[in-house]
Each structure stands twice: as structure tokens, then as C-alpha cells.
Amino acid sequence: MLCEIYELQGHLAQVKNPDFLEGSREAFSFYRKILPLLEKANFYSLSQLYAQMQEMTKNLAELGGNDEIAEAIDEFMGEIEDHAIKSGHRHYAAKNLVERADAYINKHDLPSMLKALELLHKAKEKWRLEYTNKGYILSLLELSKVYEAMGMRYAAKYYAMIASWNIWQAKDDSLRKYLPRAIFFILHIDFLHGAWAACLSEFEIFLKTKIEFDEKGIDYSSKYFLDAISEITFIAATGKIIHPCVNGILENIKSRFDGFWTDHIDPLSDIVTTELADPDKLNTVLQSKLSDMPWNDIGRTRKIRFVALGNEWNFIFENSEMMTGISEEFIANLQIHLCEIAQSYASYFKTGESIVVHISEGHFQHELIGENEFKIWIPDFDSTDEEDINIHYRYLSTLSRVILESVCKLEKEEYLKFYTEELLKCKEVGRKVCEAYSFQRIYKHSIIKDSVIVDEIVKLPEFTPDGLHIRYVNWLSF
């Protein structure tokens, strides 16, 4: 009975005070009196309290956020989470974590994004017991969005791929409506990083799933649909101008769409081509849109580059179907590590360094071949066994640990202690880099893979960026 009284008093304090922040402080003074009573409150339900927290989080987001109240909500909900799970309120706990994450996301700054990331990982863990659960899939998509917003786009791609895989494997047909969104996230990430050949083939899958599983079908009121059309139109309009040899790929893709490309893409493409006829203007627009060089996924060798924590990260590997899965898997792993470091430990690491990693297929091993230059080997992997997957990702993370050590200020012994105690135990990075399925397996068997395009692109000459200089944003830096 006392729990209900304190809950009601807190609610009234919030409602009666016209000052939201002051009312929230008064409400928490009552809510905190509930905590010591939970152990013996066998008939008290946390449902209404969770609803109240969600309402406060929503109001907080509408007001633009307030650190004091946001932190109070975080602390309070963290204190009652264990009890919530024991009393069967796992769903409420996970939903509340997402609400709190949204409040941070709406602030749009790096510290808030990193807090949102942590909350979403916690929500995902609470929902992951049922891999086809709607909440679990939506938390994966939210994680993808947050990683993408922080520039860690291969980490974002991994989580979007996991979401698409779980939706596709689900027995619950009602989840299929989220498949176009997951495919769009993958398409969008490949567009930004210049993997335009992959982006084109992913658009075909996006369109098919949009028509089949979204009740609105071709819907110009949908932001995802408009963004996808915009990005594909941009590739169609500018792709053959900046690299004429790709015309065959564009024609191949165009032929698969029946009349859709002619009706929807060509008219817009003609407008964009006219608008960007001036080479200087085209270069300016490319610089504003892309995070890496366009058409970087054609030719025999692929190069991926990004800047984070003040350092430049370069990855070089054979441009094949197998090596794309292997290499993007490793880059995603490293980027998740970088996000965990950015939360509290960025000062431990040097800045202004350029790290080069050559990736090949083979048994796990690494070799230092120059200053901050590594050669690493990662096996082709396709197991569905949980223990095999965990072992594979432990070795993968060991390679990330070795490469990160090259730019760490700490001595070797201190660094190993930091990695073990802070990243593995405290931040639980192992749970974040691996989510039930390996990147490689999803890439091999996913509906987004297009072996025909892969066979074509390796025969083409690599893109030479004459006069084009991409401005690489320094991500994860305060």
C-alpha cells in the first residue's frame, strides 16, 4: 500500500507544479521512498511507475533535454531494473531504456549519443532472449542509427544486417514490414562510404521488400523511400561522369527494374546531371555527401578509410565476396571498440596517427610490417554454432586490441589491464561486438548479397580520384 501512496504522491507533485524541472525533483523525492520497500512488496506492480518515467522522458525530450533530470531518471531506473526483471517486467525495463535513449538522441551531441548507445545495448540485451521479438529488432535498428550518426558506419551496418537477418528468419509475418527499413539502412551506409556497386544491388532488394511487405508500397511520403530514391538517383546521374567504365553496371541494374527506373529514376537523374554539369560543383556536392571515395568497391583491391578519435584508419584488402565479408566484419568490430573508448577513455590514446591494416584470409594472426602498419589474417567463417561464433569473435577482438595498443599511451601491462578490466568487464564490449550471428555468415547468406554484381566489379579499373578530395570528419572527438 505504501508503494502506491508514494507513487501517487510523486505523480501529483509532477502534475501540480507548473515548473517541469522543479516538479520532477519533487516527484523523485517520493519515488525514492519506494526503493527500500520493493523487496517485500509482493503485490506491487511497477507498470504505472514505468509509464510515469516514460512520460517524464517524453516531456524531457520535448523540452530539449535536461542533464540533471535525465541523470536522475537513469539512476533511478537503474536501481529498480533488477527488481523489474525479477517481477516479470523485462519488457517495461527494456522499453524504458529506449525512451531514455531517445531523450539523449534528441540532443544530437556526442556525449548524449554515447549515453544513448549504452542504454540501447541494455535494452537489446533484455529483449534478445526472443530473437524474433519486435522490441529486439527495433532496438537493433536504433543501435544502427546511433552508430551511423557517430560515423561508425560499419558497426551500424552490422546491426542493420542483424536486424534484417532476424526479420527474414522470423516466423512472425507482422515483422516483415520492418525489412525495407533495415535494407535501407544498409543501402544508405554503403552509399555514404562510396560502396556504390553494393548500394545499387541493395536498392533492388529494398524496392522489392517495400512493395511486398510495406502496405503503402511505393510511397513518396516515406522518408526512407525518398532518401533511397535520392541516393540512387545521385549515383545514376553522377556515377558514369566520374567513372565512365561503370556504365555497364548501371545498365545491368536498370534492366532489372522493368519500367520503374525509366519512370522514377531517369527523369530525376537528368535534372541532377544538368545541375551538376560543372566539375567543381560536382566535386563540392560529392564532398558534402560522402564519407569515403565513390566507387571504392570496384577493381581488384578495395580501400576503406575513416577518421576517429583523432586518428586516420586505413584498411586494404582484395575486393572479393569473401574478403568483403571478412574485412567489413573486422572494421565493424574495431569501430565498436572505438565507441566504447570514446565514452570515457579517449585521453589514453594518441591522436594524429595514421594506421594502415592489410587484411587477408587465413588463420588468426597479425604482423607489424611498419610504423602503425599491420598485416592481419582472419579465417573465412560460416558456423552457426554459438561456441564457435564466440571463439571467432574473441580472436577478432584480440586483433582489434593489438591494433589499438599501437596508438595507446599506456605501457603494455597497463594497457592489458585497462582492456581487460574496463573494456571487457566494465563496458562488456564482448557483448556488443557479437550479436548471435557473425557478420560473415549474414553477408554470405543474406538476401542483400548480389554475386552477379560482385563478379562484374572486380574486372573494372579502380576509381582514380583526380581532383576529388573527400573531407574526412574526425568522428568520436569532443
C-alpha positions as a printed Julia matrix, in Angstrom:
478×3 Matrix{Float64}:
  0.0     0.0     0.0
  2.8     2.42    0.87
  4.38    1.94   -2.58
  1.15    3.01   -4.28
  0.83    6.04   -1.98
  4.39    7.22   -2.73
  3.84    6.63   -6.44
  0.62    8.71   -6.35
  2.29   11.49   -4.35
  5.11   11.61   -6.89
  2.66   11.77   -9.76
  0.66   14.58   -8.11
  3.83   16.54   -7.38
  4.72   16.36  -11.06
  1.26   17.33  -12.27
  0.62   20.19   -9.8
  3.9    22.04  -10.31
  3.89   24.2   -13.47
  7.69   24.12  -13.47
  8.55   20.76  -15.06
 12.07   20.6   -13.62
 11.05   21.53  -10.09
  8.07   19.17  -10.28
 10.38   16.37  -11.37
 12.66   16.95   -8.37
  9.67   16.78   -6.03
  8.38   13.63   -7.73
 11.7    11.85   -7.3
 11.74   12.65   -3.59
  8.63   10.43   -3.32
  9.65    7.79   -5.85
 12.89    7.11   -3.98
 10.89    6.11   -0.9
  9.57    3.15   -2.89
 13.01    1.56   -3.37
 13.55    0.21    0.18
 10.05   -1.34    0.09
 10.34   -3.31   -3.16
 11.84   -6.46   -1.65
  8.71   -7.16    0.39
  6.14   -5.51   -1.88
  4.95   -8.78   -3.44
  1.72   -7.36   -4.87
  3.05   -4.03   -6.1
  3.26   -3.62   -9.9
  5.86   -1.37  -11.46
  3.79   -0.88  -14.61
  2.4     2.54  -13.72
  5.74    3.76  -12.43
  7.38    2.78  -15.69
  4.61    4.62  -17.55
  5.3     7.71  -15.44
  9.03    7.51  -16.21
  8.23    7.22  -19.91
  6.03   10.31  -19.75
  8.77   12.26  -17.96
 11.3    11.12  -20.58
  8.97   12.22  -23.38
  8.46   15.65  -21.78
 12.18   15.93  -21.25
 12.83   15.33  -24.94
 10.22   17.93  -25.92
 11.89   20.49  -23.65
 15.23   19.88  -25.32
 16.65   17.74  -22.53
 18.0    18.49  -19.09
 21.07   16.7   -17.77
 20.02   16.79  -14.13
 16.63   15.15  -14.69
 17.93   12.77  -17.36
 20.63   11.54  -14.99
 18.09   11.23  -12.17
 15.87    9.06  -14.39
 18.88    6.95  -15.41
 19.98    6.44  -11.83
 16.51    5.69  -10.52
 15.56    3.26  -13.28
 18.91    1.52  -12.95
 18.18    0.94   -9.26
 14.82   -0.71   -9.91
 15.73   -2.66  -13.09
 16.78   -5.8   -11.24
 13.51   -5.88   -9.34
 11.6    -5.2   -12.55
 13.16   -8.21  -14.25
 12.56  -10.47  -11.23
  8.91   -9.43  -11.15
  8.38  -10.15  -14.85
  8.67   -6.61  -16.15
 11.58   -7.19  -18.51
  9.58   -5.63  -21.34
  8.86   -2.49  -19.32
 12.53   -2.21  -18.36
 13.66   -2.51  -21.98
 11.02   -0.08  -23.23
 12.0     2.48  -20.63
 15.66    2.2   -21.63
 14.67    3.01  -25.21
 12.62    6.01  -24.06
 15.61    7.31  -22.1
 17.88    6.71  -25.08
 15.53    8.76  -27.27
 15.84   11.71  -24.88
 19.62   11.61  -25.34
 19.44   11.1   -29.12
 17.3    14.23  -29.45
 20.14   16.31  -28.01
 22.31   15.42  -31.05
 25.71   15.81  -29.35
 28.4    13.16  -28.98
 28.21   12.67  -25.17
 24.45   12.18  -25.43
 24.79    9.8   -28.37
 27.27    7.7   -26.39
 24.85    7.55  -23.44
 22.04    6.57  -25.8
 24.25    3.83  -27.22
 24.79    2.34  -23.77
 21.07    2.42  -22.95
 20.12    0.8   -26.28
 22.61   -2.01  -25.73
 20.99   -2.66  -22.34
 17.53   -2.66  -23.93
 18.71   -5.02  -26.65
 20.07   -7.43  -24.03
 16.7    -7.52  -22.26
 14.85   -8.28  -25.49
 17.38  -10.64  -27.07
 16.02  -13.76  -25.33
 13.47  -13.9   -28.12
 15.24  -13.08  -31.36
 12.07  -12.51  -33.36
 10.67  -10.07  -30.78
  9.56   -6.71  -32.18
 11.31   -4.77  -29.42
 14.57   -6.62  -30.06
 14.5    -5.86  -33.78
 13.65   -2.19  -33.23
 16.47   -1.86  -30.7
 18.89   -3.3   -33.3
 17.69   -0.71  -35.83
 18.05    2.09  -33.27
 21.6     0.94  -32.48
 22.37    1.03  -36.2
 21.07    4.62  -36.41
 23.15    5.79  -33.45
 26.35    4.14  -34.71
 25.72    5.72  -38.12
 25.16    9.16  -36.57
 28.56    8.88  -34.86
 30.3     7.96  -38.11
 30.93    4.34  -37.11
 29.13    3.07  -40.15
 30.42   -0.48  -40.39
 29.27   -1.03  -36.81
 25.95    0.45  -37.96
 25.9    -1.87  -40.97
 26.45   -4.92  -38.75
 23.45   -4.06  -36.57
 21.25   -3.32  -39.58
 22.29   -6.66  -41.08
 21.44   -8.5   -37.85
 18.02   -6.81  -37.85
 17.34   -7.77  -41.48
 18.51  -11.35  -40.82
 16.24  -11.77  -37.78
 13.26  -10.29  -39.61
 13.81  -12.59  -42.59
 14.18  -15.67  -40.38
 11.2   -14.79  -38.2
  8.02  -16.86  -38.23
  6.06  -13.74  -37.3
  4.95  -12.19  -40.61
  3.98   -8.94  -38.88
  7.7    -8.16  -38.51
  8.3    -8.18  -42.28
  7.17   -4.56  -42.55
 10.46   -3.57  -40.85
 12.56   -5.29  -43.51
 12.61   -2.37  -46.0
 13.85   -0.08  -43.21
 16.7    -2.46  -42.34
 17.67   -2.82  -46.02
 17.57    0.97  -46.42
 20.0     1.41  -43.51
 22.45   -0.96  -45.23
 21.97    0.78  -48.59
 22.43    4.21  -47.02
 25.66    3.23  -45.23
 27.15    1.81  -48.44
 26.16    4.99  -50.28
 27.9     7.21  -47.73
 31.08    5.1   -47.78
 31.25    5.03  -51.57
 30.39    1.33  -51.99
 28.12    2.31  -54.84
 28.05   -1.03  -56.67
 26.76   -2.69  -53.49
 24.33    0.18  -52.96
 22.78   -0.34  -56.41
 22.12   -4.04  -55.86
 20.76   -3.35  -52.36
 18.32   -0.85  -53.82
 16.76   -3.62  -55.92
 16.14   -5.65  -52.74
 14.89   -2.55  -50.9
 12.33   -1.86  -53.62
 11.12   -5.46  -53.74
 10.67   -5.65  -49.96
  8.99   -2.23  -49.91
  6.43   -3.36  -52.47
  5.86   -6.81  -50.94
  5.94   -6.14  -47.19
  5.02   -2.48  -46.73
  1.27   -1.96  -47.09
  1.94    1.53  -48.54
  4.23    0.14  -51.25
  5.74    2.87  -53.44
  5.21    5.73  -51.03
  6.68    9.18  -51.66
  5.59   10.29  -48.19
  8.07    7.82  -46.67
 11.38    9.41  -45.67
 13.26    6.13  -46.17
 11.81    5.73  -49.66
 12.61    9.33  -50.64
 16.14    9.09  -49.29
 16.74    5.81  -51.15
 15.43    7.3   -54.42
 17.59   10.4   -53.88
 20.77    8.39  -53.3
 20.24    6.03  -56.24
 19.38    8.98  -58.49
 22.63   10.65  -57.45
 24.62    7.51  -58.35
 22.79    7.18  -61.68
 23.4    10.84  -62.54
 27.0    11.22  -61.44
 28.39    7.69  -61.41
 29.27    7.41  -65.09
 30.53   11.01  -65.19
 33.16   10.47  -62.51
 33.98    6.9   -63.63
 32.73    6.14  -67.18
 33.63    2.44  -67.08
 30.74    1.74  -64.66
 28.13    2.38  -67.35
 27.72   -1.38  -67.86
 26.84   -1.89  -64.16
 24.3     0.93  -64.29
 22.68   -0.54  -67.4
 22.65   -4.02  -65.81
 20.85   -2.69  -62.73
 18.49   -0.56  -64.8
 17.39   -3.59  -66.85
 16.18   -5.37  -63.69
 13.59   -2.73  -62.78
 11.23   -3.03  -65.75
  9.63    0.39  -66.09
 10.37    1.65  -62.58
 13.84    3.03  -63.4
 12.58    4.73  -66.57
  9.59    6.26  -64.77
 11.14    7.22  -61.43
 14.94    7.41  -61.69
 15.73    8.63  -65.22
 13.71   11.91  -65.05
 15.34   12.88  -61.75
 18.75   11.73  -62.97
 18.52   14.05  -65.99
 17.82   17.01  -63.69
 20.75   16.17  -61.39
 23.11   15.69  -64.35
 22.22   19.16  -65.64
 22.55   20.72  -62.17
 26.0    19.2   -61.63
 27.45   19.71  -65.11
 30.19   21.94  -63.69
 33.05   19.71  -62.36
 33.8    22.0   -59.42
 30.17   21.97  -58.31
 30.08   18.18  -58.67
 33.18   17.8   -56.51
 31.7    20.1   -53.86
 28.49   18.06  -53.71
 30.4    14.76  -53.58
 32.46   16.08  -50.67
 29.31   17.12  -48.81
 27.57   13.78  -49.27
 30.26   11.11  -48.92
 32.43    9.79  -46.11
 34.82    7.95  -48.43
 35.73    7.81  -52.12
 32.92    6.94  -54.59
 33.05    3.59  -56.38
 35.57    2.29  -53.85
 34.11   -1.21  -54.19
 35.17   -1.78  -57.82
 38.5    -3.09  -59.05
 40.69   -5.85  -57.66
 41.69   -4.04  -54.46
 39.41   -2.25  -52.04
 40.4     0.52  -49.63
 38.29    1.78  -46.73
 39.24    4.88  -44.79
 37.77    6.86  -41.89
 39.0     9.18  -39.13
 38.05    8.65  -35.48
 39.46    9.65  -32.09
 41.89   11.94  -33.92
 43.49    9.14  -35.94
 43.22    8.01  -39.54
 42.28    4.35  -40.07
 43.03    2.68  -43.42
 42.09   -0.86  -44.47
 43.27   -2.57  -47.64
 42.05   -5.95  -48.92
 41.25   -7.96  -52.02
 37.93   -6.93  -53.5
 36.17  -10.29  -53.46
 32.92  -11.51  -51.95
 34.76  -13.48  -49.26
 37.21  -10.69  -48.34
 34.45   -8.07  -48.19
 32.66  -10.12  -45.52
 35.89  -10.77  -43.61
 37.14   -7.18  -43.75
 33.89   -5.36  -43.02
 33.38   -7.75  -40.1
 36.72   -6.7   -38.63
 36.16   -2.98  -39.26
 32.77   -3.19  -37.51
 34.47   -4.88  -34.54
 37.11   -2.17  -34.33
 34.55    0.65  -34.61
 32.51   -0.76  -31.73
 35.71   -0.78  -29.65
 36.36    2.85  -30.62
 32.89    3.88  -29.4
 33.49    2.24  -26.03
 36.84    4.01  -25.73
 35.27    7.36  -26.68
 32.87    7.2   -23.73
 35.48    7.52  -21.0
 38.98    6.65  -22.16
 39.87    8.8   -25.21
 42.64   10.55  -23.24
 44.51    7.23  -23.01
 45.12    7.28  -26.76
 47.37    9.27  -29.08
 45.99   11.47  -31.86
 47.37   12.47  -35.25
 48.39    8.91  -36.14
 47.76    7.04  -39.39
 47.09    3.32  -39.0
 47.19    1.0   -42.02
 45.79   -2.54  -41.86
 46.21   -5.05  -44.69
 43.62   -7.83  -44.35
 43.97  -11.35  -45.77
 42.19  -14.67  -45.31
 43.88  -17.24  -43.09
 44.23  -18.45  -39.51
 44.06  -15.63  -36.93
 47.42  -13.89  -36.71
 48.99  -10.46  -37.01
 52.29   -8.96  -38.08
 53.69   -5.46  -37.63
 55.23   -4.55  -41.0
 55.95   -0.85  -40.41
 55.19    2.03  -38.08
 51.48    1.67  -37.28
 51.16   -0.67  -40.26
 49.83   -4.18  -39.78
 49.08   -7.27  -41.75
 46.34   -9.42  -40.23
 44.79  -12.75  -41.2
 41.17  -13.69  -40.44
 39.56  -17.02  -41.39
 36.62  -17.45  -43.72
 33.8   -18.23  -41.27
 30.3   -19.65  -41.68
 29.47  -21.54  -38.49
 26.09  -21.45  -36.77
 27.43  -22.99  -33.54
 27.21  -20.48  -30.69
 30.51  -21.52  -29.13
 32.3   -21.33  -32.49
 30.9   -17.84  -33.04
 32.02  -16.69  -29.57
 35.53  -18.05  -30.12
 35.73  -16.42  -33.57
 34.75  -13.04  -32.13
 37.15  -13.35  -29.2
 40.01  -13.78  -31.67
 38.63  -10.95  -33.8
 38.57   -8.67  -30.75
 42.14   -9.71  -29.92
 43.21   -8.3   -33.3
 41.36   -5.06  -32.5
 43.09   -4.96  -29.1
 46.53   -5.38  -30.7
 45.96   -2.62  -33.26
 44.5    -0.23  -30.68
 47.57   -0.8   -28.5
 49.73    0.78  -31.23
 48.1     4.17  -30.56
 47.66    3.84  -26.79
 49.75    5.95  -24.39
 49.72    3.31  -21.69
 52.54    0.85  -21.11
 51.85   -2.71  -22.27
 50.96   -4.07  -18.83
 48.74   -1.08  -18.04
 47.07   -1.36  -21.43
 46.25   -5.04  -20.99
 44.79   -4.31  -17.55
 42.76   -1.42  -18.98
 41.44   -3.58  -21.84
 40.51   -6.45  -19.52
 39.1    -4.5   -16.58
 37.48   -1.55  -18.33
 36.51   -2.61  -21.84
 35.8    -6.31  -21.28
 34.44   -6.37  -17.73
 33.03   -2.88  -17.17
 31.89   -1.93  -20.67
 31.16   -5.53  -21.72
 32.48   -4.85  -25.2
 32.34   -8.59  -25.93
 28.53   -8.49  -25.81
 28.46   -5.52  -28.17
 30.77   -6.74  -30.92
 28.91  -10.04  -31.36
 25.15  -10.36  -31.55
 24.25  -14.04  -32.03
 25.29  -14.24  -35.69
 28.6   -13.43  -37.35
 28.85  -10.62  -39.89
 30.36  -13.06  -42.36
 27.53  -15.58  -42.17
 24.85  -12.92  -42.63
 26.79  -11.44  -45.56
 27.14  -14.85  -47.24
 23.51  -15.91  -46.9
 21.63  -12.62  -46.75
 19.09  -11.54  -49.35
 21.15   -8.36  -49.91
 24.13  -10.16  -51.48
 24.43   -9.98  -55.28
 27.07  -12.36  -56.67
 26.48  -11.2   -60.27
 27.45   -7.63  -59.44
 30.46   -8.83  -57.41
 31.75  -10.78  -60.44
 31.42   -7.7   -62.66
 33.03   -5.09  -60.41
 36.35   -6.88  -59.87
 37.03   -6.71  -63.61
 36.74   -2.92  -63.73
 39.59   -0.47  -63.13
 39.7     1.19  -59.72
 38.4     4.71  -59.36
 41.16    7.34  -59.55
 40.15   10.45  -57.58
 41.57   13.1   -59.91
 40.91   16.43  -58.21
 38.43   14.94  -55.72
 39.36   15.32  -52.07
 36.94   13.86  -49.53
 36.82   15.77  -46.25
 37.19   13.07  -43.63
 35.32   14.08  -40.48
 37.12   13.36  -37.19
 34.45   11.2   -35.55
 34.15   10.42  -31.82
 36.06   13.56  -30.84
 34.69   16.03  -28.29
